[in-house]
Amino acid sequence: MADRIVELFPEVARGAADLIRHPEVARRWGEESACAGMSVGGLANHLAGQASNAVRLLSAPPHEAAPIPVFEHYRRAAWVHTGHDDEANVDVRTSADSYAASGPVDLDERIRSDLEALPAALAPVLDSSRTPDSVLIPWQGWSLSAADFLLTRTMEALVHSDDLAASIGVDTPPFPDEAASAVLGLLASVAAERHGQAAVLRALSRPQRAPGSVSAF
């Protein structure tokens, strides 16, 4: 599955890019998105940033620090455990809206460049020549394996594609089944750690006994 996540990431990135290029995104650029406090343009930039960060970090030399497991990544990340108006989450929205100030044409140019650069960035991961297999996440201060890093970017791409689709009133685009299965497994595991196994089990199988929310984040 790890190799498939790497192989499928360009298709995931292209699917997100197609949604970002929907005419309604540019038309509603300055409106508030489905993510409260973030504009549609900011959300589009945040979504595009998943491919951009993949290119940037995988093009950098491998880091010497041993990677941590992906679930430990979510245990440590401040934004997972803080509220909507806490600093970690406010910073994400502020940064995204700041990038949006350059407008949709500029974003489209950046997307085009990232999609063109992505195969070369992924090639050393796919042929196992990128050693050690450690990708520094500079905004967090720790490393993940390349496959785990791309799993986190795939999760962000799918979740924020749903956000962006909701923001402009269109259907959420489909993504490769294997990518979606990996993301759903990741979200279910993070949710189980946050709410307990029984809560997630009931939400998926026994809604009459399910708690009000088992959101992963």
N, C-alpha and C positions, 0 to 999 in steps of 0.2 A: 504493500500500500504506500510506503514511504516514497519509493521510486515513482509510482504512479502520480502522486501529488506533484512531484517535480515535473514529470512529463506533461501533466494536464494544466500546469499553471499558465502557460501562454494562452490556452483556450479560455480559461477563467478570466484572464486579463482582457482578452478581446471581447468577451461577453460584457464585462463591466464597461469597457470603452464604448461599445455600441449603445449602451444605455445612456452614458454620459453625453453622447452626441445626439440624443433625441432632441428634436427642436423645442420641446416643452422645457427642457432644462435651461436653455439659453433664455427663453421667454420669461421664465420665472426666477431667473438668476438671483435677484435681490430679495425674493420673498423668503419667509421663514419655512424651513423644511420640516419634515416629519420628526426630525431630531430637534427638539425644542432648544431655541437659542442659537441655532446654526442656520445660515441661509442655504438655499438650494445650491448656490454657487460654491459655498464652503463645503457642503456635503459632497458635491461632485469632485472638488479638489481632494477631499479626504479619501474618497473612493479611488481616484486615480493614483493617489499616493501609495497604494499597495504595490502596484507594479513598479512605480518609481523607486520605492525603497528596496524592492527586490533587486533591481538593476544596480542601484548604488551600493548596497551592502555586499552583494555577491560579486561585484566587480572589485571590491577591496581585498587585500590580502587576507588569508585565513588568520583568525585570532589564535593566540597560544593558549588562552584560558579554556579549560574543559567546559563543554556545553552542559547546561542543566537540562533536566527533563522538561517537556513542554508543560506538564501540569504544575511543576514548581514555578515556571514562568508566570502562570496565572495566580499562584499563591502569593507571589512577591509583588506583582504589578499594582501600583497604588490605585490606578483608575478602576480596577476591579472592585475594590473594597470601599470606595468613597462615593458620596452622593453626587447628584447632578450638578450642584452648585459649588462643589469643593474644587480646590485649585487644579488638581490633576485633570479633571474633566473640562473645566473652564478653559484651561490652556489649549486643549485639543480643539475646542470650538473657535477660540480666538485665532489660533494659528491657521486653521482652515479658512476662516473668513478673510484673513489677511492675504492668503494666496489668491483668493477669489477676486480680489480687487483688480487684478490684471485682465479679467474678463474671460469669456468662453473661447475666444479665438486663440488666445495665448495657451489656455489649457489644452486645446485640441493639438496644438503644435507640440507641447510637452508629451502628450499621450502618444502621438505618432513616433516621436523620438524614442520613448521608452519601449514601445512595442517592437521597434526595429532592433533595439539593443538587447532585448530579453534573451533571444536564443544564445547569443555569445556568452551572456552572464550565466546561463544555466548549463552550458556545455561541460564545464569542468566538474559540476556536480553529477551530471548524468554519466560521465565516463570515469568517475571516481578519482580524477587527478587533482581535485581540490583537497589538499591535506595540510594541516589537520582539518577535519570536518567540523569547523567551529566558526560561527558567524556572530560577531559582536553586534549587539543591539545597543547603539550608543545612547539612546534616550532612556534606557533602562539600566545599563551598566553591567550586563551579563551577556553570556553567549548561548546560542542554541545550535543544534545541528542544522545543516542546510534544509533538510526535509522538514524538520519541526518548524523552522522559521517560515518556510513556505506554507506549511499548514496554517500557521497563525495569519499569514497574509491572505490565504484562501478563505479562512473564516471571516476576516474583515471584509473581503470583497463580496461574499455572499450576503452577509448581514446588511452591509451598507447599500448593496444593490437593491435589496428589499426596501430599505429606507428611502432611497432615491426614487424608486418606482412609486411608492406610496406618496411621495412629495409631489409628483407630477401627474398622478392619477392614471397610471398605466399598470399593466400586469407585471409582476416580478418576472424577470427573464429566467428561463431554465439554464441550469449549469450541468456539466457532466455528472452522471449519477455517482461515479466513484468519488468525485470531489465533494458532492453533497453528503454522501454517506460518511466520509471522514469528518466533515464539519459537524454533522449531527452527532456523531460519536464523541467528538471533542466537547461540544456544548453540553451533552448529556452528562459526561463525566465531571465537568466543572460544576454543573448544576447539582449533581449528586453530592459533591464535596461541600457545597454551600448549604444545601437544604436537607441532605440525607438521602440514602438510597431509596427508602420506602416512599418518600415524597415524589421522586421522579418516576419510580415504578408505577405509582398510582396515577400520576398525571398522564402517563402513556397508556395505561391499561384499565384503570378503574376511576374514571372522572368523578363518580359519585362520592368517592372518598378522598379525592385529591385536594391538596391545599390550594389557596387562592393563586399562588404564583410559584413557579419553580425556575424562574429566569436564571440563566447562568451568570448574568452580569446585572 
